[in-house]
Amino acid sequence: MDSSSQLLRCAKVLSMADSILILTSAGMSADSNIPTFRDKEGYWKNFPPFKSKGLEAQDLANPWAFEHELEHAWAFYEWRRRNANENQPHPGYHILNRWVDEVYENAFIHTTNTDGYHLRSGAPADKVKEVHGSMWRLQCTRPCCDDYWDEPAVPLCDLDYDTMKASNFPLCPQCGAVARPHILMFGDAQYTGHPEQDVNFSRFIQNPVDAVLLIGSSGAVPTNDYIAMHFRDQGASVVNINLDPSANTLLRTEFMLEMPGKAALESLDQAITSLRN
């Protein structure tokens, strides 16, 4: 089947839905120049001092690093905050926001991304769950309590790009300990979670979901794939957008678009608009 025919099939599925769950992962942000860190050589290129110490992304995205490699741990996240601030959500984010606000009777965005781009692009706060947290919120490293707080400041820490070490770390306003990103890291028992987002998502899934749109997922962190499979088994149609055909291995949905997220959303938006008019 040619790509235009497949695109129309996917658009028809989405246009017939009243309720849609949108699942976004690293591939969604790639068009906004947000690194995925799946490519190890690309990671080493951005962080050469970490290569000499053998510190991979999963080593720094880890509570262990905030205890034993604090300067590098905060440098990793400070670099990412600056990169996300220098770039911006691509037009696909605004298409999704319009779908949530105007096109579907019931819609929700569940993202594994921590760049905060859904909320920063204007998505309704009560229609977004950042399941892995956000780099734009902080919490205590201890933690002394379950509090978390917004922190939009850029720069937040001082950052030496040559050594990739940070200094002048943010502090917990309750106890004065060093703060950390409010992100669910690898091996993380200290993440304080976001109860309000959890409640909003639970409320959304109490009603039937007609369609699921999975964008930019990866087998390395298949959180959203399993959610899509759950709703597929309950009768929802699943559209999978991913440049990598192997990303359909778990789902095996017939509605697969091998396209970048931005291009796919722009094309789907045009097709859905035509079908609904």
Disulfide bonds with the S-S distance in Angstrom:
none
